[in-house]
């Protein structure tokens, strides 16, 4: 069984991680949704935004991680949280908003899943999605380099996440199912304390698949090698910090 997600590590960059769902939420064209589902709710930081904007709505969060669900229940006690897999999850009737922040990139065949979710919405319902579009960034290319260069190469080959599809693929699949589809990119530049902070950021997400097969000593060696490579790719700025360039893809589809 894969090691569970680490809510505390994930939330050590809470401000930076919560900015994209705030930006996505600002583009949701609903005034009084009755039922909202936060798909892949994580530790509840995105669910909290939804509950605050629409306090009268019935808000549910689902996630595959028991640790994340436990944290979310503590954070947003007024919402309901369930363990669930988006790949097989059935959309409840009369759901006005499906909110999926930084989760669909982990779902196999996610374009088919997105289409199924849009089709399940009532007229006027909204699917709002944000996905990291960063596998071509140094942060991820260096994961692959580190994996290929060490004694662990045979065990972590292919551990990286697949690249997202092109914008046109999402538009072409969803536009026939919706009356309006908006697709855009936002490029964030996060000032972080240094290369070790970048490694910490991804230890809770993209690096998990690389580190999971390794023992404790190998994990430490992998992180040391990866961090050294990051130091070359992300030079210190005038204040000593580094800038983590982070492109993200956004989709809002109105049924």
KAWO-V350309 format. One record per run of one state. SS is the DSSP state (2 for helix, 1 for strand, 0 for the rest). FROM is the first residue (numbers start at 1). TO is the last residue. Records with the same first field share a line. If there is no record, write none. Layout:
SS = FROM-TO / FROM-TO
//
This chain:
0 = 1-6 / 12-13 / 26-34 / 40-44 / 54-57 / 64-65 / 76-79 / 84-96 / 102-103 / 107-109 / 120-125 / 133-137 / 150-152 / 157-166 / 176-179 / 193-194 / 204-207 / 212-215 / 234-241 / 255-255
2 = 7-11 / 14-25 / 45-53 / 66-75 / 104-106 / 110-119 / 138-149 / 153-156 / 167-175 / 195-203 / 208-211 / 216-233
1 = 35-39 / 58-63 / 80-83 / 97-101 / 126-132 / 180-192 / 242-254
//
